[in-house]
């Protein structure tokens, strides 16, 4: 049954970006991924009961337990207990994803196979996104455009495409592609994908991410800058410095652009004068939700409004004249603090510290390439992009967490079984190390 569990898990990985259509259950949306999770978990449970495998413990699971307990405490203060319990059940599901992934990665071959299925899923999304852009530019309509295009939202309507591809929101699309970029770079570093396929998929990912037109593009560029900094860190320090400076600058600029807008919308409670300029800026809808969520945090600091409660309530008129009511804080930290107070926020920060610890030192080598690449991807997508979006319920980020700690475990075993001082950070060195681990077959 462990073989069946691993097969269903691969299908689960393939389904992660395929978020349309969905079914509503208890006010929450259920996806194909959720059904595949049940099949995977059931198969793993049978394997455990029949002695085909055994459960592994990881120190990060203790933080996940603390995180869940924090959610549980805040459930009881919710004014909507039924909805809060459904939300708590969804949290239990999300937190079980890294546990499940950790159990099903025995060798580097398992990890390589999962990476390939992840990139296959990414290719589907990126091809849909790229074709959508090409058809839009060519003036060809049809069902693909109706499926993949998104409304302009807070952007000025115009003759340009804004896409969501296989996702329901452009922000989630860009967030997922930021993670997939890291999986692609790590795979190429280890020789798990050929150069031709690497370039083609990288181009499709970049085109699709660009036309998501979200603040998450700052994280996408930050990921590129960080990777180039790591690669050129010992070969060319000027290039490494230029790369990291460019990545951090892009991240800060997109964060600023998400906070204010030159569109003076009628729902702006105040305007911002630009120094030494006649120009005025208005707070963006994100800033308005941040302010409202912060008020809720100050009013309910310890346990928040209750698990599953709306973190904000903001009315906004977009550039197209459409009316919107936003109940999400568009910020991971404020969402958590507004719903679960300082208790929940503390658990969230503890989790981030735990992930940073598993990521390891910022030094690219044969053994560290997997945990370093995946750890930086998780921190980028969750911690940085979480400043302008709500990704705490993204299934792929919780599953990525399991792959990260599994990769860290394999890297530790490689170092322990094959102590080699001054291991080479080359691509070939990474391939040799992980292939050696795969052949050893140790669980």
N, C-alpha and C positions, 0 to 999 in steps of 0.2 A: 504493500500500500504506500510505501514511501515514494516509489516511482510515480504512482498516480498523484500523490500530493505535489511532487515537483512539477509534473506536467500541468496540473490545474494552476499551479503558481505561475508558470510561464504564460498561460492564457490570461491570468489576472494582470500580469505586467503588460501584456499586449493591450488589454482593455483600458488601462489607466487614462489615456487621453481621449477615449471615445465616450464622451460625456453626454451625447445626444443620441436617442431620446432618453428620458428618465421617467420614473414613476414616483409620485408623492406618497410617503408613508409617515403618518403622524406629524405632518408639517415639514418633514425632511425629504430630500430627494434621494431615491434609491437608483443605483446604476447597475450596469452589467457586472462591474467590478465586485459589487456586493454579493451577487449570486456566486461568482467564482471564488470569492473568499470563503463562503460556506462550504463549497465543495472541497477546497484546499484544506480547510480546518478539519472537516470531517475525515478526510483521508489521512491526515497527520494523526488525528486522534486514534484511528484504527491501527495505524502503524505503532503508536505508543502502547496501545493495549495489547498488541500481539508481540511486543518486544522487538520489533524490527528497528526501532530507533529509541533514543532517549532524549529527554529534555535537557537543554543547555541553559545555564544561568549566566547572565552578564551583569556587571555592576550597574550598568545604566538602567536595568530593569527596576532597581530600587528607586531611582528618580521617577520612573514612570508610575510606580505605585504611589509615591508622594503626590505626583501630579493628579492622579485619579482621586486620591483622598481629598485633595483641595477642591476638586470639582464636586465631589460628593457632599462636602460640608456646605458649599454654596447652593446646592440644589434645594436644601430645606428652607431657605429664605426667599425662594422665588414666589412671586404672586401667582404664577401659573404652574402649580406643581406637576400637572400632567405633562405639559410641554417640557418642563425641566427634567423629568425622569426620562423622557424620550431622548433629550439632549445628552443626558448622562450615559444612556445606553450607547449612543453614537460615539461618545468619547471612549467607552470601553472597547468598542470595535476598532476605532482608530489606533488606540494604544496597543492593541493586539497585533497590528500589522507588522511593526518591527520585531516583535517576538516571533511571529510566524516566519518572517524572512530569515531571521537569525538561525532558526532550527533547520531550515531547508538548504542552507549553504554549507556543504561538507568540505568541498575542495575548490580549488581555483577553476576547475572545469565547470563546476556549477555556477560560479560567479561569471565566468566568461559567457556561458550560455544565457544567463539572465541579462547581461549587458547587450547581447545581440538581439534578444527579443525586445528589450527596451528601445534599442535603436530602430528596430523594425516598426515599432509603434510610433516612434518619433517620425520616421520616414513617411508613414501614412498621413500624419498631421501636417508635416512640412510640405508634402506634395499637394495636399488639398489647399494649403495656404498659398503656395506659389502659383498653382493653376488659377486660383481665384484672382490673384493680382493680375496675371496675364490676361485672363478673360475680361476683367474690368477695364484694363488699359485698351484692349482691342474693341471694346464696346459690345461684347457678346454677352447677353444675359442668359438666364436659364436656371435650372434647379440648383446647380452648384453654388451660384452666387446667393440665391435665397437661403441656402443652408449655411454658408460660411461667412457671409457679411454680417457685421454688427452695426447698430445705430451709432451716430456720432457722439451721443452723450453730451459731455461738457465741451466737446470740440465744435468749432464752426463747421456747419455742413458745407460740403464742397465736392468737386469732381475728383475725389481721391478715395480709395478703398480703405476701410477699417475692418479688419477681419477678426473672427473668433475661431474659424476653422472648425475643428471637431469639439471645441469647448463651448461653454455657454457665455463666457465673458472674455474679452481680449486680455485683461490683466492676468487671468488664470493661465491663458495660453502662453503669454510671455514668461510667466513664472516657471511653467513646466519646461519650456524651451531652454531657459537658463540652466536648469538641472540637466537636461539632455545634452546641452553643450559640454558640460563637464564629463558626462558619461562618454561622449564621443572623443573628447581629448584624451581621457584616460585610456580608452580602448585603443586609440591610435598609438599612444605611447607604449603600450604593451604589445603592439603588433596584432591585436585582435580584430582589426579592420584594415583593409588595404587602402593605399593612398588615394586611388581613384574614387572609391566609394566614400572615403573620408571627405574629400574635396566637394563631391556632389552633395552629400548630406549637409555639410557645413554651409554651403551656399543656400540650400533650401531652408535650413533653419534660420539663417540670417535674414533672408527675404521675409519669411513668415513673421519673425519676431519684430522686424522693423515696422511692418504694416499692422501690428497690433496697436501701435500708437498709444502706449501706456507709460506711466512713470517707471515701470519695471525694466524698461530699456536701459536705465542707469545701472541696474544690477547685471544686465547682459553684458554691457561694456566693462563693468567692473570685473566680471568673470574672465573676460579676455585679457584685461590688464594684469590681473593676478597671475594668470597662467604664464603669460610672457615674462613676467617678473621672475617667476620660479624657474622657467626654462633658461633664461639668460642671466640668472643671478650670478653664476660663476664664470660664464663665458664672456659676457659684455655688460659690465655694470652700467654704462651710460644708456644702453638700450633698455635694460631692466628698470632703471630709474625713470626713463621716459614712459615706459609701459604702465608702471604702477601710478605715476603721477596722472597720466591720461585717464586711467580707470577710475581713480578716486575723484578726479575733477568731474568726470561725466556723472558719477553717482551723486555728487553734491548738487550739480546743476539740475539734474532730473528731480531731485528731492525739492529744490527750490521751485521748479516749474510746477510741481504738484501742489504747492502750498498757495500760490497766488496766480491770478489770471489777468490779462489785459482786458478781458471782456467784462465791462461794468454791468453785471446782471442786476435786475431789480430786487433780488432777494439778498443782496450784500448788505449786512448790517453796518458796515463801515468801509471806508476806502483808505488806501495806503498811498501817501505821496512819495514819489521817487526823488531822493535828494538830487539837487542841481538839475532838475528836469521838470517840465510841465506835466509829465506823464503820471497817471494814477493807475494803481492796480487794485483789484478787488480780491478778497479772500476766495479761494477756490471752494468747491463743494466739499473737498476733503478737509480743508481747514475748518469749515463750519461744523462738520461732524466731529473733528478732533476737539473743538471747543465745547460742543455739547456733551460729548462723552466725558471730557475732563470735569465738567460740572457735576455729572453723575458720580464720578469717582470721589470728588470732594464731599458730596452729600452722603455717600455710602462707602466710606473708605475701607472698612475691614472685610466685609463679605460681599460687597457690591449689591447690585440690584437683584441678583439671583441668576443661577446658571440658565442660559437660554433666553434671558430677557433681552429686549432691544437695548443696545449700548447707547444709541442716540436717537433723536427724532428731529430731522431737519427737512424743511420744505425748500425746494430749489427750482428755479426756472432756468432751463438750459438755453443756449444760444439759438436753438431752433424754435423756442417758445414752448417746448414740452415741459410739463410739470412733473416733478419727481419728489418722492418722499423717501429719504434715506434713513434707515434704522440701524445701519451698520457703521461702525466707527472708521472703517477703512484704515485700520491700524491694529496690528496684532496685540500690541501692548495695552492700548486703550480699550480694546474689545474685552480683553481678559480682566483688566482692572475694573471696568464698569460692571461687568457681569459677576465677577468673583472677588473683587476687592484686592487688597494687598496680599491676601492669602494666595489667591490664584496667580497674581503677578509674580510673587516670590517663587512659586513652583515653576512658572514659565522660565524665569531667569535662571533657576537652578538647572533646568533642562539644557539651556543654551550653554551654560558653563560645562556641563557634562559632555556635550557634543564637542565643544572646543578642546576638551581634554583628550577625547578619542581621536580628534583630527591630528594631533601631534605637532611636532615642530615644523616650522615653515621651511622645510628643506626637502627638495624633490630628489628621491633616490629610488632604487629598484624596489625596495620593500615598502616605502611610504607612499608610492604613487596612488594606490587605491584609496586608503583612508584619508590622505591629504586632499585628493581631488574631490571625493564625495563629501568630506567634512566641510570644505570650503563652499561647495555647492549648496549644502543644507543651510549653512549659516548665511550665505548670500540670499537664498530664496526665502528663508524664514525670518531671519533677524534683520537684514537690511531691507529687502523688499516688503517686509512686514511693517515698515514705517509708513508705507503708502497704500497698503492693501491688507486684506484679511485672508491669511493662508493657513490658519491654525487647524482647519478642517480638511485640508488638501490630502487626499489619500496617498498620492505619490510621494509626498514629503515624509509621511510616517513610514512608508515602505522603504524609502531611501535611507532612513535612519537605521533600519535593520540591516541593509546591505553595507552601510558604513561600518557598523560594529563587527559584522561578519568579515569584512575586508581587513579590519584592524586585527581580528583574531588570527586570520591567515598570515598576515604580515609578521605578527609576533612569533608564530610557529616557525616561519621561515628563518627569522633571526636566531631563534633558539636552536633549531636543528642544524643550521648551516652558518655558524658564526664565521663571517668573513670581514675582517677589518677593512674599512675604506671601500665599501661596496660601491660599484659604479652606478651613477645615475642615468646611464644610457638606456635606450629603448631595449636593446638586446639583453641588458642585465635584468630588466624588469620581466622580460619574457622568460628568461632562464629561471628566475626565482619562482615565479608563479607556476611555471610548468613543473618544476621540481616538486612543489607543494601538491600539485594536482596528482602527480604519479604516486606520491607517498600514500594517498588514500586515507590519511588519518582523519577521524572525525573530531 
